[in-house]
Amino acid sequence: MRKILIFIFSLFFLILLTFSIQAEIRVGEFPQNIDDEYLQSPDNINVETWQQNLNVPWELVFLPESNRALVTERGGRVLEVIEGELQPESYLTIDIVSRGEGGLLGMAHHPDFSEHPYIYLMYTYTSDSGEQYNRVSRFKDQSTQAGEEEIIIDQIPAGNYHDGGRIAFGPDDMLYITTGDTFNREIAQDLNNLGGKILRLTPTGEIPEDNPFNNSPVYSLGHRNPQGLAWHPETGDLFISDHGPSGEDGLRAKDRVKVVEAGSNFGWPDKIGYFENSEYANPLIMWENAVPPSGMIFYQGYLYLGTLRSQSLVRISLKIENNNYSVKKIEHLFNDGRGDSIYGRIRTAVVGPDGYLYFLTNNRDGRGSPRENDDKILRFKLD
């Protein structure tokens, strides 16, 4: 009995020691000095339903020079929309792991789609050895279905939470990939680990010569769970969204929007928030209350973000002066700020070739309250 007690005490001591030697997260200031506004029924916005009765749609991609669009559902299906009509047969079904926040996530098309008709997908899977990973693959478009899989990058850390998942081609025709820390926060600072990063690859999966770290796909590090990618239409600067803590060191909320440069380190899990003269990059926005932001896009001079817990489409007005950004206004559309949301959880926003802004609801993801005919793809156009 005495040996058992000694063993239990020793184990408890080791656990305490492990937590004690891990530095606490330093919390900085909020970089913006304005209050959020809430507009449940914003003027001059008339929303219409484009598609409905979907199952957790995660990404929407319009294919160039065609009347076709593709939609990913987190459960593993890619759906095709032709001339606005959802097709009854799946364009592609992938054997994936769909637990928690994993599954079939981001999607993009090749920047020169007419010459290289490839669809890129990021998804979660279980390896032959039983390990769980995320990977990005591409599939050749064959009109009504996808061709064979070609893996672009593999063995990205995966978990039930914090999988990142957004992929997009930038104005430099390179593929950018957001990856999460899978609740193993220390990996976000490890350059030998693909988690908690923004990755950058060529369309064929090679490492670009001008990547900031030698022979590494890592473009930026120190992120927790980034789920949004957008490039400013005038400057070409990369904006990302990232989820704040949900219990680490007793911290919550503090979701962020960041402007990312090659090689920038945003400090997670060493710090979060704005620090003057910091060795780490600072966010542009950090919220006091949980948002958290997911996919985003620039549309008619504003940055639009789909948000989950705050159940609103956030519209951000920015000012650029001396190559620096400041925030003029943050508006939560379709929410009254007191818990009444018209559309619920919003996963992402996408601009269509028709000039509409499309946004996807995720009320059937296990954390929302489904409305009639959820999940939906909604849209509106600003004159």
KOLDRENFI-613928 format. One record per residue (C-alpha): residue in three letters; x, y, z. Coordinates in steps of 0.2 Angstrom, whole numbers, always signed. Example, Ala and Ser with C-alpha at 12.3 -4.5 7.8 and 13.67 -1.06 7.14 Angstrom:
BEGIN
donu  u  v  w
ALA  +62  -22  +39 $
SER  +68  -5  +36 $
//
This chain:
BEGIN
donu  u  v  w
MET  +0  +0  +0 $
ARG  +14  +12  +4 $
LYS  +22  +9  -13 $
ILE  +6  +13  -21 $
LEU  +4  +29  -12 $
ILE  +22  +34  -16 $
PHE  +19  +30  -34 $
ILE  +3  +41  -34 $
PHE  +12  +55  -25 $
SER  +27  +54  -38 $
LEU  +15  +54  -53 $
PHE  +5  +69  -46 $
PHE  +22  +78  -42 $
LEU  +27  +75  -60 $
ILE  +11  +82  -67 $
LEU  +13  +98  -56 $
LEU  +31  +100  -62 $
THR  +26  +99  -80 $
PHE  +13  +112  -78 $
SER  +24  +123  -68 $
ILE  +39  +123  -80 $
GLN  +27  +128  -95 $
ALA  +27  +147  -96 $
GLU  +11  +155  -95 $
ILE  +4  +164  -110 $
ARG  +7  +183  -109 $
VAL  -8  +193  -113 $
GLY  -6  +210  -122 $
GLU  -17  +224  -127 $
PHE  -31  +225  -139 $
PRO  -24  +233  -155 $
GLN  -40  +242  -160 $
ASN  -48  +256  -150 $
ILE  -66  +255  -157 $
ASP  -81  +246  -151 $
ASP  -90  +233  -161 $
GLU  -107  +238  -168 $
TYR  -122  +226  -172 $
LEU  -134  +228  -186 $
GLN  -147  +214  -187 $
SER  -156  +221  -202 $
PRO  -142  +231  -211 $
ASP  -148  +244  -224 $
ASN  -147  +240  -243 $
ILE  -144  +222  -240 $
ASN  -157  +210  -246 $
VAL  -152  +192  -243 $
GLU  -158  +177  -254 $
THR  -156  +159  -252 $
TRP  -145  +151  -266 $
GLN  -144  +133  -259 $
GLN  -151  +124  -244 $
ASN  -153  +107  -235 $
LEU  -134  +105  -234 $
ASN  -124  +96  -221 $
VAL  -111  +107  -214 $
PRO  -104  +116  -230 $
TRP  -86  +122  -227 $
GLU  -80  +129  -243 $
LEU  -88  +136  -259 $
VAL  -77  +138  -275 $
PHE  -83  +145  -292 $
LEU  -74  +137  -307 $
PRO  -68  +150  -320 $
GLU  -76  +152  -336 $
SER  -90  +141  -332 $
ASN  -107  +140  -325 $
ARG  -101  +128  -311 $
ALA  -97  +129  -293 $
LEU  -91  +116  -280 $
VAL  -96  +114  -262 $
THR  -87  +104  -248 $
GLU  -97  +96  -234 $
ARG  -87  +92  -219 $
GLY  -93  +74  -219 $
GLY  -84  +70  -235 $
ARG  -94  +75  -250 $
VAL  -90  +87  -264 $
LEU  -106  +93  -272 $
GLU  -108  +102  -289 $
VAL  -119  +116  -293 $
ILE  -123  +119  -312 $
GLU  -132  +135  -317 $
GLY  -138  +137  -299 $
GLU  -145  +120  -298 $
LEU  -138  +107  -285 $
GLN  -134  +91  -294 $
PRO  -141  +75  -286 $
GLU  -125  +65  -288 $
SER  -109  +69  -278 $
TYR  -95  +76  -288 $
LEU  -83  +67  -276 $
THR  -84  +57  -260 $
ILE  -68  +55  -249 $
ASP  -66  +42  -235 $
ILE  -62  +55  -221 $
VAL  -62  +56  -202 $
SER  -76  +68  -197 $
ARG  -75  +70  -178 $
GLY  -75  +87  -169 $
GLU  -68  +100  -181 $
GLY  -60  +88  -193 $
GLY  -66  +81  -209 $
LEU  -67  +88  -227 $
LEU  -62  +106  -226 $
GLY  -55  +119  -238 $
MET  -55  +118  -257 $
ALA  -47  +128  -271 $
HIS  -45  +127  -289 $
HIS  -28  +129  -299 $
PRO  -25  +147  -303 $
ASP  -23  +143  -322 $
PHE  -38  +131  -322 $
SER  -41  +131  -341 $
GLU  -23  +124  -343 $
HIS  -22  +114  -327 $
PRO  -40  +109  -322 $
TYR  -36  +103  -304 $
ILE  -47  +104  -288 $
TYR  -37  +105  -272 $
LEU  -44  +98  -256 $
MET  -39  +98  -237 $
TYR  -46  +84  -227 $
THR  -43  +73  -211 $
TYR  -39  +54  -212 $
THR  -33  +40  -202 $
SER  -17  +32  -208 $
ASP  -13  +13  -209 $
SER  -5  +14  -192 $
GLY  -20  +22  -184 $
GLU  -13  +40  -183 $
GLN  -24  +54  -188 $
TYR  -17  +67  -200 $
ASN  -23  +81  -212 $
ARG  -17  +82  -230 $
VAL  -20  +92  -245 $
SER  -23  +83  -262 $
ARG  -28  +88  -279 $
PHE  -40  +80  -291 $
LYS  -42  +83  -310 $
ASP  -58  +90  -314 $
GLN  -68  +78  -326 $
SER  -84  +89  -327 $
THR  -97  +79  -318 $
GLN  -84  +70  -306 $
ALA  -66  +71  -300 $
GLY  -51  +60  -306 $
GLU  -38  +51  -296 $
GLU  -30  +59  -281 $
GLU  -13  +66  -281 $
ILE  -6  +70  -264 $
ILE  +2  +88  -262 $
ILE  +7  +88  -244 $
ASP  +4  +75  -230 $
GLN  +5  +71  -212 $
ILE  -1  +88  -206 $
PRO  -6  +86  -188 $
ALA  -24  +83  -185 $
GLY  -35  +81  -170 $
ASN  -53  +83  -164 $
TYR  -50  +102  -162 $
HIS  -40  +115  -171 $
ASP  -37  +108  -188 $
GLY  -36  +125  -197 $
GLY  -41  +119  -214 $
ARG  -42  +134  -226 $
ILE  -33  +133  -242 $
ALA  -32  +146  -256 $
PHE  -20  +152  -270 $
GLY  -13  +169  -268 $
PRO  -10  +183  -281 $
ASP  +8  +175  -283 $
ASP  -1  +159  -289 $
MET  +6  +149  -273 $
LEU  -5  +138  -263 $
TYR  -7  +144  -245 $
ILE  -13  +132  -231 $
THR  -19  +136  -213 $
THR  -15  +122  -200 $
GLY  -20  +122  -182 $
ASP  -11  +117  -166 $
THR  -23  +102  -163 $
PHE  -23  +108  -144 $
ASN  -4  +104  -143 $
ARG  +1  +122  -142 $
GLU  +19  +120  -141 $
ILE  +20  +114  -159 $
ALA  +15  +131  -166 $
GLN  +33  +137  -162 $
ASP  +42  +121  -169 $
LEU  +48  +124  -187 $
ASN  +50  +105  -189 $
ASN  +31  +103  -186 $
LEU  +18  +108  -198 $
GLY  +4  +112  -185 $
GLY  +0  +130  -180 $
LYS  +7  +137  -196 $
ILE  +3  +145  -213 $
LEU  +11  +134  -226 $
ARG  +16  +140  -244 $
LEU  +18  +128  -259 $
THR  +19  +128  -278 $
PRO  +3  +121  -287 $
THR  +13  +104  -288 $
GLY  +17  +103  -270 $
GLU  +35  +109  -271 $
ILE  +43  +121  -258 $
PRO  +46  +139  -267 $
GLU  +63  +145  -267 $
ASP  +58  +162  -259 $
ASN  +50  +154  -244 $
PRO  +56  +162  -228 $
PHE  +64  +147  -220 $
ASN  +76  +136  -229 $
ASN  +69  +121  -238 $
SER  +53  +122  -227 $
PRO  +34  +124  -232 $
VAL  +32  +136  -217 $
TYR  +27  +154  -222 $
SER  +22  +160  -205 $
LEU  +21  +152  -187 $
GLY  +14  +155  -170 $
HIS  -4  +152  -174 $
ARG  -17  +143  -164 $
ASN  -31  +138  -176 $
PRO  -32  +149  -192 $
GLN  -47  +147  -203 $
GLY  -47  +162  -215 $
LEU  -36  +168  -229 $
ALA  -39  +184  -239 $
TRP  -28  +196  -249 $
HIS  -31  +214  -249 $
PRO  -36  +219  -267 $
GLU  -25  +234  -268 $
THR  -9  +230  -258 $
GLY  -9  +211  -260 $
ASP  -6  +209  -242 $
LEU  -11  +193  -234 $
PHE  -24  +193  -220 $
ILE  -29  +178  -209 $
SER  -41  +175  -195 $
ASP  -36  +165  -180 $
HIS  -46  +157  -165 $
GLY  -41  +163  -147 $
PRO  -39  +152  -132 $
SER  -53  +141  -125 $
GLY  -46  +137  -108 $
GLU  -27  +137  -109 $
ASP  -20  +145  -94 $
GLY  -38  +150  -89 $
LEU  -39  +161  -105 $
ARG  -54  +163  -116 $
ALA  -59  +172  -132 $
LYS  -46  +184  -139 $
ASP  -49  +179  -157 $
ARG  -39  +188  -170 $
VAL  -37  +195  -187 $
LYS  -18  +197  -193 $
VAL  -9  +204  -207 $
VAL  +5  +191  -211 $
GLU  +22  +194  -219 $
ALA  +34  +180  -225 $
GLY  +42  +173  -209 $
SER  +32  +182  -197 $
ASN  +30  +174  -180 $
PHE  +14  +179  -170 $
GLY  +20  +171  -154 $
TRP  +7  +158  -149 $
PRO  +8  +151  -136 $
ASP  +21  +162  -128 $
LYS  +10  +178  -131 $
ILE  -7  +184  -137 $
GLY  -12  +201  -141 $
TYR  -3  +217  -145 $
PHE  +14  +221  -137 $
GLU  +24  +237  -140 $
ASN  +42  +233  -147 $
SER  +38  +214  -146 $
GLU  +49  +201  -154 $
TYR  +34  +194  -161 $
ALA  +22  +201  -174 $
ASN  +6  +209  -168 $
PRO  -12  +206  -173 $
LEU  -23  +219  -181 $
ILE  -39  +215  -172 $
MET  -42  +205  -156 $
TRP  -59  +203  -148 $
GLU  -63  +203  -130 $
ASN  -78  +191  -132 $
ALA  -77  +175  -142 $
VAL  -81  +177  -160 $
PRO  -72  +166  -167 $
PRO  -69  +170  -186 $
SER  -67  +157  -200 $
GLY  -67  +160  -218 $
MET  -66  +178  -225 $
ILE  -65  +188  -241 $
PHE  -63  +207  -247 $
TYR  -79  +213  -255 $
GLN  -82  +231  -262 $
GLY  -69  +239  -250 $
TYR  -73  +229  -234 $
LEU  -66  +213  -226 $
TYR  -80  +201  -223 $
LEU  -78  +187  -210 $
GLY  -89  +172  -206 $
THR  -90  +170  -187 $
LEU  -96  +155  -177 $
ARG  -100  +158  -159 $
SER  -105  +176  -162 $
GLN  -116  +170  -176 $
SER  -114  +185  -188 $
LEU  -106  +190  -204 $
VAL  -93  +203  -198 $
ARG  -89  +218  -209 $
ILE  -73  +227  -206 $
SER  -68  +244  -213 $
LEU  -50  +248  -214 $
LYS  -38  +263  -216 $
ILE  -21  +262  -224 $
GLU  -8  +275  -220 $
ASN  +11  +274  -223 $
ASN  +9  +255  -227 $
ASN  +0  +252  -210 $
TYR  -17  +247  -207 $
SER  -29  +253  -194 $
VAL  -47  +248  -191 $
LYS  -61  +261  -194 $
LYS  -76  +251  -190 $
ILE  -82  +233  -185 $
GLU  -100  +228  -189 $
HIS  -109  +212  -184 $
LEU  -122  +210  -198 $
PHE  -138  +199  -195 $
ASN  -136  +199  -176 $
ASP  -143  +211  -163 $
GLY  -129  +209  -150 $
ARG  -140  +202  -137 $
GLY  -140  +184  -144 $
ASP  -153  +185  -158 $
SER  -145  +180  -174 $
ILE  -155  +178  -190 $
TYR  -144  +165  -199 $
GLY  -134  +157  -185 $
ARG  -116  +151  -187 $
ILE  -107  +157  -203 $
ARG  -92  +147  -209 $
THR  -85  +158  -223 $
ALA  -89  +171  -236 $
VAL  -85  +170  -255 $
VAL  -87  +182  -269 $
GLY  -95  +175  -285 $
PRO  -92  +179  -303 $
ASP  -109  +187  -303 $
GLY  -104  +200  -291 $
TYR  -114  +193  -276 $
LEU  -106  +189  -259 $
TYR  -110  +171  -254 $
PHE  -110  +165  -236 $
LEU  -112  +148  -229 $
THR  -121  +143  -213 $
ASN  -115  +129  -201 $
ASN  -129  +126  -189 $
ARG  -129  +107  -191 $
ASP  -111  +106  -185 $
GLY  -116  +100  -168 $
ARG  -114  +117  -160 $
GLY  -128  +127  -168 $
SER  -146  +127  -168 $
PRO  -153  +122  -185 $
ARG  -166  +133  -193 $
GLU  -178  +127  -206 $
ASN  -169  +120  -222 $
ASP  -152  +122  -214 $
ASP  -138  +122  -219 $
LYS  -139  +135  -232 $
ILE  -128  +145  -244 $
LEU  -135  +163  -244 $
ARG  -130  +178  -255 $
PHE  -133  +197  -257 $
LYS  -126  +210  -269 $
LEU  -121  +228  -265 $
ASP  -124  +241  -279 $
//
